[in-house]
């Protein structure tokens, strides 16, 4: 049997920002961000169930956001085709980049938080220099043949997923691009701790999946010895973020976020 994380639902929180499109921990896991269909980004302390601040400025739904490495800034992207940078303390907008020709799906700072990288339905990744006064991107990665759906950045690599069914890994040290064909639209990518990345694999056995009699649940076997069940009627869990060091998971579904912690952890502070 596969190991399981001993977590329990600590609480759920209606975020009051319409549908929550994404939830993201900051770099040390002290705070998290939620992105709403009401055009807002909200900053929370999920460990104390506290809303700390709201950030406004986008003209349409916010799809992704990230905190900078020193927690002083937030970058966000939206269906309004823009990328914004906010000052965390004041809530003021510092930059609003309009370089994309379509919806911006994903956004990330580089490791030093001197650059903002964004992926768009216009099939490009655009890189903006926060230290420059220029509002045009300093570099455009245009190898994707369809929407860039997700992006991750390490100290020397950029990893992207696209609706064209490919994962692209840009090695900035040697200027090399590696492309892996997945064959299906890639909606999420991430680096592992050892800087390798893998997707879900069914390599050795034929695995069955089926629906129940009322088409309300999907059941699937797995090579890890588990049976996985997805609920087709209830809310879809479309975004999640794991604490960088502790056993804590925050998920987003519908208009709420859900905080999951170790079942041995003390009760949440209120």
C-alpha positions as a Markdown table, in Angstrom:
| # | Residue | x | y | z |
|---|---|---|---|---|
| 1 | Unk | 0.0 | 0.0 | 0.0 |
| 2 | Unk | 1.2 | 3.5 | -0.6 |
| 3 | Unk | 2.0 | 5.9 | 2.2 |
| 4 | Unk | -0.6 | 8.4 | 3.0 |
| 5 | Unk | -0.3 | 11.8 | 4.6 |
| 6 | Unk | -2.0 | 11.9 | 8.1 |
| 7 | Unk | -3.9 | 15.1 | 7.5 |
| 8 | Unk | -7.3 | 16.3 | 8.5 |
| 9 | Unk | -9.5 | 19.2 | 7.4 |
| 10 | Unk | -8.9 | 21.9 | 9.9 |
| 11 | Unk | -11.3 | 24.5 | 8.6 |
| 12 | Unk | -12.9 | 25.8 | 5.4 |
| 13 | Unk | -13.1 | 29.5 | 4.6 |
| 14 | Unk | -15.5 | 31.3 | 2.2 |
| 15 | Unk | -13.2 | 33.8 | 0.6 |
| 16 | Unk | -15.9 | 36.2 | -0.5 |
| 17 | Unk | -14.2 | 36.9 | -3.9 |
| 18 | Unk | -16.4 | 34.8 | -6.2 |
| 19 | Unk | -14.8 | 31.6 | -7.4 |
| 20 | Unk | -11.3 | 31.0 | -6.1 |
| 21 | Unk | -9.2 | 30.4 | -9.2 |
| 22 | Unk | -5.9 | 29.7 | -7.4 |
| 23 | Unk | -4.4 | 29.4 | -4.0 |
| 24 | Unk | -0.6 | 29.8 | -3.3 |
| 25 | Unk | 1.6 | 29.6 | -0.3 |
| 26 | Unk | 4.3 | 32.2 | 0.1 |
| 27 | Unk | 8.0 | 31.1 | 0.2 |
| 28 | Unk | 8.1 | 30.1 | 3.9 |
| 29 | Unk | 4.5 | 29.0 | 4.2 |
| 30 | Unk | 3.5 | 31.7 | 6.7 |
| 31 | Unk | 0.9 | 33.2 | 4.4 |
| 32 | Unk | -1.1 | 32.3 | 1.3 |
| 33 | Unk | -2.8 | 34.1 | -1.6 |
| 34 | Unk | -6.1 | 33.4 | -3.2 |
| 35 | Unk | -7.1 | 34.7 | -6.6 |
| 36 | Unk | -10.7 | 35.5 | -7.2 |
| 37 | Unk | -13.2 | 35.8 | -10.1 |
| 38 | Unk | -14.2 | 39.2 | -8.5 |
| 39 | Unk | -10.8 | 40.6 | -9.8 |
| 40 | Unk | -9.1 | 40.5 | -6.4 |
| 41 | Unk | -6.1 | 38.9 | -4.8 |
| 42 | Unk | -6.3 | 38.3 | -1.1 |
| 43 | Unk | -3.6 | 37.7 | 1.5 |
| 44 | Unk | -4.3 | 35.3 | 4.3 |
| 45 | Unk | -2.7 | 33.8 | 7.4 |
| 46 | Unk | -4.2 | 30.3 | 7.0 |
| 47 | Unk | -2.8 | 29.1 | 10.3 |
| 48 | Unk | -4.8 | 31.7 | 12.2 |
| 49 | Unk | -7.8 | 32.0 | 9.9 |
| 50 | Unk | -7.1 | 35.7 | 9.2 |
| 51 | Unk | -7.6 | 37.8 | 6.1 |
| 52 | Unk | -4.8 | 40.3 | 6.1 |
| 53 | Unk | -5.3 | 42.4 | 3.0 |
| 54 | Unk | -7.0 | 42.6 | -0.4 |
| 55 | Unk | -5.4 | 43.8 | -3.7 |
| 56 | Unk | -7.5 | 45.3 | -6.5 |
| 57 | Unk | -6.5 | 46.6 | -9.9 |
| 58 | Unk | -7.3 | 43.9 | -12.5 |
| 59 | Unk | -10.2 | 44.4 | -14.9 |
| 60 | Unk | -11.3 | 40.7 | -14.9 |
| 61 | Unk | -10.8 | 37.4 | -13.1 |
| 62 | Unk | -7.4 | 36.8 | -11.5 |
| 63 | Unk | -6.0 | 33.4 | -12.5 |
| 64 | Unk | -2.7 | 33.2 | -10.6 |
| 65 | Unk | -0.4 | 35.0 | -8.2 |
| 66 | Unk | 2.8 | 34.6 | -6.3 |
| 67 | Unk | 4.7 | 36.3 | -3.4 |
| 68 | Unk | 8.2 | 37.5 | -3.9 |
| 69 | Unk | 11.1 | 35.9 | -2.1 |
| 70 | Unk | 11.2 | 38.6 | 0.5 |
| 71 | Unk | 7.4 | 38.7 | 0.8 |
| 72 | Unk | 7.4 | 42.5 | 0.0 |
| 73 | Unk | 5.6 | 42.1 | -3.4 |
| 74 | Unk | 2.9 | 40.1 | -5.1 |
| 75 | Unk | 2.7 | 39.4 | -8.9 |
| 76 | Unk | -0.6 | 38.4 | -10.4 |
| 77 | Unk | -2.2 | 37.7 | -13.8 |
| 78 | Unk | -5.7 | 37.9 | -15.2 |
| 79 | Unk | -8.1 | 37.3 | -17.9 |
| 80 | Unk | -7.8 | 41.0 | -18.7 |
| 81 | Unk | -4.4 | 40.2 | -20.4 |
| 82 | Unk | -2.4 | 42.0 | -17.8 |
| 83 | Unk | 0.3 | 41.2 | -15.3 |
| 84 | Unk | 0.4 | 43.3 | -12.1 |
| 85 | Unk | 2.8 | 43.8 | -9.3 |
| 86 | Unk | 1.6 | 44.9 | -5.9 |
| 87 | Unk | 3.3 | 46.3 | -2.8 |
| 88 | Unk | 2.3 | 43.9 | 0.0 |
| 89 | Unk | 2.3 | 46.5 | 2.8 |
| 90 | Unk | 0.5 | 49.4 | 1.2 |
| 91 | Unk | -1.7 | 47.4 | -1.3 |
| 92 | Unk | -0.7 | 49.8 | -4.1 |
| 93 | Unk | -0.1 | 48.7 | -7.6 |
| 94 | Unk | 3.5 | 49.1 | -8.6 |
| 95 | Unk | 3.4 | 47.8 | -12.2 |
| 96 | Unk | 0.8 | 46.8 | -14.7 |
| 97 | Unk | 2.3 | 45.1 | -17.8 |
| 98 | Unk | 0.1 | 44.8 | -20.9 |
| 99 | Unk | 2.5 | 42.9 | -23.1 |
| 100 | Unk | 0.3 | 39.8 | -23.8 |
| 101 | Unk | -2.3 | 39.5 | -26.6 |
| 102 | Unk | -4.6 | 37.2 | -24.7 |
| 103 | Unk | -5.6 | 35.9 | -21.3 |
| 104 | Unk | -2.6 | 35.4 | -19.0 |
| 105 | Unk | -2.8 | 32.0 | -17.3 |
| 106 | Unk | 0.2 | 31.9 | -15.0 |
| 107 | Unk | 2.8 | 34.1 | -13.4 |
| 108 | Unk | 6.0 | 33.6 | -11.4 |
| 109 | Unk | 8.9 | 35.6 | -9.9 |
| 110 | Unk | 12.4 | 34.4 | -10.6 |
| 111 | Unk | 14.4 | 33.3 | -7.6 |
| 112 | Unk | 15.7 | 36.9 | -6.9 |
| 113 | Unk | 12.3 | 38.4 | -7.6 |
| 114 | Unk | 13.9 | 40.8 | -10.1 |
| 115 | Unk | 11.9 | 39.4 | -13.0 |
| 116 | Unk | 8.3 | 38.4 | -13.5 |
| 117 | Unk | 7.5 | 35.6 | -16.0 |
| 118 | Unk | 4.1 | 35.1 | -17.4 |
| 119 | Unk | 2.5 | 32.5 | -19.6 |
| 120 | Unk | -0.5 | 33.3 | -21.8 |
| 121 | Unk | -3.1 | 31.9 | -24.2 |
| 122 | Unk | -1.2 | 33.8 | -26.9 |
| 123 | Unk | 1.3 | 30.9 | -26.8 |
| 124 | Unk | 4.2 | 32.9 | -25.3 |
| 125 | Unk | 6.1 | 33.3 | -22.0 |
| 126 | Unk | 7.1 | 36.9 | -21.5 |
| 127 | Unk | 9.7 | 38.1 | -19.0 |
| 128 | Unk | 9.5 | 41.5 | -17.5 |
| 129 | Unk | 12.4 | 43.3 | -15.6 |
| 130 | Unk | 11.2 | 44.9 | -12.4 |
| 131 | Unk | 14.4 | 47.0 | -12.2 |
| 132 | Unk | 13.7 | 48.6 | -15.5 |
| 133 | Unk | 11.3 | 51.4 | -16.2 |
| 134 | Unk | 10.5 | 49.9 | -19.5 |
| 135 | Unk | 7.1 | 48.2 | -19.7 |
| 136 | Unk | 8.0 | 45.9 | -22.6 |
| 137 | Unk | 9.2 | 42.4 | -21.9 |
| 138 | Unk | 13.0 | 41.9 | -22.0 |
| 139 | Unk | 12.6 | 38.5 | -23.5 |
| 140 | Unk | 9.8 | 36.4 | -25.2 |
| 141 | Unk | 9.8 | 32.6 | -25.3 |
| 142 | Unk | 7.6 | 31.8 | -28.2 |
| 143 | Unk | 8.3 | 28.1 | -28.9 |
| 144 | Unk | 4.8 | 26.9 | -27.7 |
| 145 | Unk | 2.2 | 26.2 | -30.4 |
| 146 | Unk | -0.8 | 26.7 | -28.1 |
| 147 | Unk | -1.7 | 28.3 | -24.8 |
| 148 | Unk | 1.0 | 28.3 | -22.1 |
| 149 | Unk | -1.0 | 27.0 | -19.1 |
| 150 | Unk | 1.6 | 26.7 | -16.3 |
| 151 | Unk | 5.1 | 27.9 | -15.4 |
| 152 | Unk | 7.7 | 27.2 | -12.7 |
| 153 | Unk | 11.1 | 28.9 | -12.2 |
| 154 | Unk | 14.2 | 27.6 | -10.4 |
| 155 | Unk | 17.6 | 29.3 | -10.0 |
| 156 | Unk | 18.7 | 28.3 | -13.5 |
| 157 | Unk | 15.6 | 26.7 | -15.3 |
| 158 | Unk | 12.2 | 27.7 | -16.6 |
| 159 | Unk | 9.7 | 24.9 | -16.8 |
| 160 | Unk | 6.5 | 25.4 | -18.8 |
| 161 | Unk | 3.5 | 23.3 | -19.8 |
| 162 | Unk | 1.3 | 24.0 | -22.8 |
| 163 | Unk | -2.0 | 23.0 | -24.4 |
| 164 | Unk | 0.1 | 21.8 | -27.3 |
| 165 | Unk | 0.9 | 18.7 | -25.2 |
| 166 | Unk | 4.5 | 19.6 | -24.5 |
| 167 | Unk | 6.6 | 20.3 | -21.4 |
| 168 | Unk | 9.5 | 22.7 | -22.2 |
| 169 | Unk | 12.5 | 23.1 | -19.9 |
| 170 | Unk | 14.8 | 26.1 | -20.6 |
| 171 | Unk | 18.3 | 25.7 | -19.1 |
| 172 | Unk | 19.5 | 29.2 | -18.6 |
| 173 | Unk | 23.1 | 28.2 | -17.8 |
| 174 | Unk | 23.8 | 26.7 | -21.3 |
| 175 | Unk | 20.9 | 28.3 | -23.3 |
| 176 | Unk | 19.4 | 24.9 | -24.0 |
| 177 | Unk | 15.7 | 24.0 | -24.6 |
| 178 | Unk | 14.5 | 20.4 | -23.8 |
| 179 | Unk | 11.0 | 19.5 | -25.0 |
| 180 | Unk | 9.0 | 16.4 | -23.9 |
| 181 | Unk | 5.9 | 15.4 | -25.7 |
| 182 | Unk | 3.2 | 14.3 | -23.3 |
| 183 | Unk | 0.4 | 14.1 | -26.0 |
| 184 | Unk | -2.3 | 15.7 | -23.9 |
| 185 | Unk | -2.8 | 19.3 | -22.8 |
| 186 | Unk | -0.4 | 20.0 | -19.9 |
| 187 | Unk | -2.2 | 21.9 | -17.1 |
| 188 | Unk | 0.4 | 21.8 | -14.3 |
| 189 | Unk | 4.1 | 21.4 | -13.9 |
| 190 | Unk | 6.4 | 21.5 | -10.9 |
| 191 | Unk | 10.0 | 20.8 | -9.9 |
| 192 | Unk | 10.8 | 18.0 | -7.5 |
| 193 | Unk | 13.3 | 18.6 | -4.7 |
| 194 | Unk | 16.1 | 16.9 | -6.7 |
| 195 | Unk | 15.3 | 19.1 | -9.7 |
| 196 | Unk | 13.8 | 16.3 | -11.7 |
| 197 | Unk | 10.1 | 16.3 | -12.8 |
| 198 | Unk | 7.7 | 13.5 | -13.5 |
| 199 | Unk | 4.0 | 13.3 | -14.3 |
| 200 | Unk | 1.5 | 10.7 | -13.3 |
| 201 | Unk | 2.5 | 7.3 | -14.9 |
| 202 | Unk | 0.8 | 4.0 | -15.4 |
| 203 | Unk | 3.8 | 2.0 | -16.6 |
| 204 | Unk | 3.4 | -1.7 | -15.9 |
| 205 | Unk | -0.3 | -2.6 | -15.6 |
| 206 | Unk | -3.5 | -2.1 | -17.3 |
| 207 | Unk | -5.6 | 0.1 | -15.0 |
| 208 | Unk | -9.3 | 0.3 | -15.1 |
| 209 | Unk | -11.5 | 3.3 | -14.5 |
| 210 | Unk | -15.3 | 3.4 | -14.3 |
| 211 | Unk | -18.3 | 5.5 | -13.4 |
| 212 | Unk | -20.9 | 4.6 | -10.8 |
| 213 | Unk | -24.5 | 3.9 | -11.8 |
| 214 | Unk | -25.6 | 7.6 | -11.6 |
| 215 | Unk | -22.4 | 9.1 | -13.2 |
| 216 | Unk | -21.7 | 11.1 | -10.0 |
| 217 | Unk | -18.3 | 9.5 | -9.2 |
| 218 | Unk | -15.3 | 8.3 | -11.1 |
| 219 | Unk | -13.4 | 5.3 | -9.7 |
| 220 | Unk | -9.8 | 4.4 | -10.8 |
| 221 | Unk | -7.3 | 1.8 | -9.8 |
| 222 | Unk | -3.7 | 2.7 | -9.3 |
| 223 | Unk | -0.3 | 1.1 | -9.2 |
| 224 | Unk | 0.3 | 2.4 | -5.7 |
| 225 | Unk | -2.3 | 0.0 | -4.3 |
| 226 | Unk | -5.1 | 2.6 | -3.8 |
| 227 | Unk | -8.4 | 3.3 | -5.4 |
| 228 | Unk | -9.0 | 6.9 | -6.3 |
| 229 | Unk | -12.5 | 8.4 | -6.3 |
| 230 | Unk | -13.4 | 11.7 | -7.9 |
| 231 | Unk | -16.7 | 13.5 | -7.3 |
| 232 | Unk | -18.3 | 14.8 | -10.5 |
| 233 | Unk | -21.2 | 16.6 | -8.9 |
| 234 | Unk | -19.6 | 18.3 | -5.9 |
| 235 | Unk | -17.1 | 21.1 | -6.3 |
| 236 | Unk | -13.9 | 20.5 | -8.3 |
| 237 | Unk | -10.7 | 21.0 | -6.4 |
| 238 | Unk | -8.9 | 23.0 | -9.1 |
| 239 | Unk | -6.0 | 24.5 | -7.1 |
| 240 | Unk | -3.8 | 23.5 | -4.3 |
| 241 | Unk | -0.6 | 24.5 | -2.6 |
| 242 | Unk | 1.6 | 22.5 | -0.1 |
| 243 | Unk | 3.5 | 24.1 | 2.8 |
| 244 | Unk | 7.2 | 24.3 | 1.9 |
| 245 | Unk | 8.3 | 22.5 | 5.1 |
| 246 | Unk | 5.3 | 21.5 | 7.3 |
| 247 | Unk | 2.6 | 18.9 | 6.8 |
| 248 | Unk | 0.0 | 21.5 | 5.7 |
| 249 | Unk | -2.1 | 21.6 | 2.5 |
| 250 | Unk | -4.4 | 24.4 | 1.3 |
| 251 | Unk | -6.9 | 23.7 | -1.5 |
| 252 | Unk | -9.4 | 25.8 | -3.4 |
| 253 | Unk | -12.9 | 24.7 | -4.6 |
| 254 | Unk | -15.8 | 26.9 | -5.6 |
| 255 | Unk | -15.8 | 30.0 | -3.5 |
| 256 | Unk | -13.8 | 28.6 | -0.6 |
| 257 | Unk | -10.3 | 27.5 | 0.5 |
| 258 | Unk | -9.7 | 24.5 | 2.7 |
| 259 | Unk | -6.8 | 24.1 | 5.2 |
| 260 | Unk | -5.6 | 20.6 | 5.9 |
| 261 | Unk | -3.0 | 19.8 | 8.6 |
| 262 | Unk | -1.5 | 16.9 | 10.4 |
| 263 | Unk | -4.1 | 15.1 | 12.4 |
| 264 | Unk | -1.7 | 15.4 | 15.3 |
| 265 | Unk | -1.5 | 19.2 | 15.1 |
| 266 | Unk | -3.3 | 21.4 | 17.7 |
| 267 | Unk | -6.5 | 23.0 | 16.8 |
| 268 | Unk | -6.5 | 26.2 | 14.7 |
| 269 | Unk | -6.1 | 29.5 | 16.5 |
| 270 | Unk | -9.1 | 31.8 | 16.1 |
